[in-house]
């Protein structure tokens, strides 16, 4: 959990939308060196990203803003609202509509991932894995992975479920997530741990 002055910094960026170093120094009354260290760490961890903002004729100034992972640290009722919507559609006999939505969502996700892999400079397992990790990280899964070169297998661990509220209403995202790995890597990909059943992560073992 992020706390202390790093949490204050994230709160400030959330309130302002974008934050320069000078504004951070003025509003938080912390040394510039301390703030720079905090921002570098938060950037490495994927919570903030930098951008250059031009104002007038001078050189553009460096600003920081939250990433989707950074925004996920703040309370949101969006997932609960989607869960309620799914419940309502099911109560109205619209289960096929719910299924069509999720199947289309995961198919688009697969197509986009394959396109990124196809555009990558080399057709190597590690390239596909890094593209996948970047995508999962942006989506809030907090992913980890391990490649066993001797056994020629990949283990992907998703330490967070951004669809946790939705899964309380339907397990369809979980089914489609496993199919996603099978289609992207190998038909023999298998989920071995499962957050929805009380495990700490969803883990996939994938033969390469």
C-alpha positions in Angstrom: 0.0 0.0 0.0 1.2 3.5 -0.9 1.3 5.9 2.1 3.0 9.0 3.5 4.3 11.6 1.1 3.9 9.4 -1.9 0.2 9.1 -1.2 0.0 12.8 -0.8 1.7 13.3 -4.1 -0.7 10.9 -5.9 -3.7 12.6 -4.3 -2.4 16.0 -5.5 -2.0 14.7 -9.1 -5.5 13.2 -8.9 -6.9 16.5 -7.9 -5.0 18.6 -10.4 -5.0 16.2 -13.3 -1.4 17.1 -14.3 1.4 18.3 -12.0 4.7 20.0 -12.6 7.7 19.6 -10.2 7.5 23.3 -9.2 3.8 23.0 -8.3 4.5 19.9 -6.3 7.3 21.6 -4.3 5.0 24.6 -3.6 2.0 22.6 -2.5 3.6 19.7 -0.6 6.6 21.6 0.9 8.9 18.8 0.2 12.5 19.0 -1.2 12.8 18.8 -4.9 15.2 15.9 -4.6 12.7 14.0 -2.5 9.8 14.6 -4.9 12.0 13.6 -7.8 12.8 10.3 -6.1 9.1 9.7 -5.3 8.1 10.4 -8.9 10.8 8.2 -10.4 9.7 5.3 -8.1 6.0 5.9 -8.9 6.8 6.0 -12.6 8.8 2.8 -12.4 5.9 1.1 -10.6 3.5 2.3 -13.3 1.4 4.7 -11.2 2.4 7.9 -13.0 3.7 8.9 -16.4 5.5 12.0 -17.7 4.4 14.4 -20.4 5.8 17.6 -21.7 3.4 20.6 -21.7 4.1 23.6 -23.9 3.0 27.0 -22.7 3.9 30.0 -24.8 7.1 30.2 -26.7 9.4 28.7 -24.0 10.6 25.2 -23.7 7.8 22.7 -22.8 7.7 21.9 -19.0 7.7 18.4 -17.5 4.4 17.3 -16.0 3.2 14.1 -14.4 -0.2 12.5 -14.6 -1.8 9.3 -13.3 -1.8 6.1 -15.4 -4.8 3.8 -15.4 -3.0 1.8 -12.6 -2.6 5.0 -10.6 -6.3 5.9 -11.0 -7.2 2.4 -9.8 -5.9 3.3 -6.4 -8.8 5.6 -5.9 -12.3 4.5 -4.9 -14.7 3.9 -7.8 -18.3 2.4 -8.0 -17.9 1.7 -11.7 -17.4 -2.1 -11.2 -20.3 -2.3 -8.9 -22.5 -0.4 -11.3 -21.6 -2.8 -14.2 -22.4 -5.7 -11.9 -25.8 -4.2 -11.2 -26.4 -3.7 -14.9 -25.5 -7.3 -15.7 -27.9 -8.5 -13.0 -30.6 -6.3 -14.4 -30.1 -7.6 -18.0 -30.2 -11.2 -16.7 -33.5 -10.5 -14.8 -35.0 -9.2 -18.1 -34.1 -12.3 -19.9 -31.1 -10.7 -21.8 -28.5 -13.2 -20.9 -27.5 -13.7 -24.6 -26.8 -9.9 -24.7 -24.5 -10.2 -21.7 -22.7 -13.2 -23.3 -22.4 -11.4 -26.7 -20.9 -8.4 -25.0 -18.2 -10.3 -23.1 -17.4 -12.6 -26.1 -17.0 -9.5 -28.3 -14.8 -7.7 -25.7 -12.4 -10.7 -25.3 -12.2 -11.3 -29.1 -11.3 -7.6 -29.6 -8.8 -7.9 -26.8 -7.2 -11.0 -28.5 -7.1 -9.3 -31.9 -5.4 -6.2 -30.5 -2.9 -8.3 -28.6 -2.1 -10.4 -31.7 -1.6 -7.2 -33.8 0.9 -5.8 -31.2 2.8 -9.1 -31.4 2.7 -9.1 -35.2 4.1 -5.6 -35.2 6.9 -6.5 -32.8 10.5 -6.7 -34.2 11.0 -10.4 -33.5 8.9 -13.5 -33.2 10.2 -14.8 -29.9 8.3 -16.0 -26.8 9.8 -13.3 -24.6 8.5 -10.6 -27.0 5.0 -12.0 -26.7 5.3 -12.2 -23.0 6.5 -8.6 -22.6 3.6 -7.3 -24.8 1.2 -9.3 -22.6 2.7 -8.1 -19.4 2.4 -4.4 -20.5 -1.2 -4.9 -21.5 -2.1 -6.7 -18.2 -0.3 -4.1 -16.2 -2.3 -1.3 -17.8 -5.5 -3.1 -17.2 -4.8 -3.5 -13.5 -4.0 -7.2 -13.2 -0.7 -6.6 -11.4 0.9 -9.4 -13.4 4.0 -11.5 -12.8 5.6 -14.2 -14.9 8.3 -16.8 -14.9 9.8 -18.6 -18.0 11.2 -22.1 -17.4 13.5 -22.5 -20.4 14.3 -26.1 -19.6 10.7 -27.2 -19.3 9.8 -24.7 -22.1 6.8 -23.4 -20.1 5.5 -20.0 -19.1 3.8 -19.2 -15.8 1.6 -16.1 -15.7 0.3 -14.9 -12.4 -2.4 -12.2 -12.2 -2.3 -10.9 -8.6 -5.3 -8.6 -9.0 -8.7 -9.0 -10.7 -10.0 -5.8 -12.1 -13.3 -7.6 -12.9 -13.9 -8.8 -9.3 -17.3 -7.2 -9.0 -18.5 -8.5 -12.4 -17.3 -12.0 -11.5 -19.7 -12.0 -8.5 -22.5 -11.8 -11.0 -21.1 -14.0 -13.8 -18.1 -16.2 -14.3 -18.1 -15.7 -18.0 -15.0 -13.3 -17.9 -13.0 -16.0 -16.2 -14.0 -18.6 -18.8 -13.1 -16.2 -21.6 -9.8 -15.2 -19.9 -8.6 -18.8 -20.0 -9.7 -19.2 -23.6 -7.7 -16.0 -24.3 -4.5 -17.6 -23.1 -5.2 -20.8 -25.1 -5.7 -18.9 -28.3 -2.8 -16.5 -27.8 -0.3 -19.1 -26.8 -1.2 -22.8 -26.6 -4.4 -24.9 -26.5 -2.9 -26.7 -23.5 -2.7 -23.5 -21.4 -4.3 -24.2 -18.0 -5.5 -22.1 -15.1 -4.1 -23.6 -11.9 -5.1 -21.1 -9.2 -8.3 -18.9 -9.2 -9.1 -15.7 -7.3 -12.8 -16.4 -7.5 -12.3 -19.6 -5.6 -10.3 -18.0 -2.8 -6.7 -18.1 -4.2 -4.5 -15.1 -4.0 -4.0 -15.0 -7.7 -5.1 -16.4 -11.1 -2.2 -18.4 -12.4 -1.8 -19.9 -15.9 0.7 -22.5 -16.9 1.4 -22.3 -20.6 3.5 -24.7 -22.7 5.6 -22.8 -25.2 
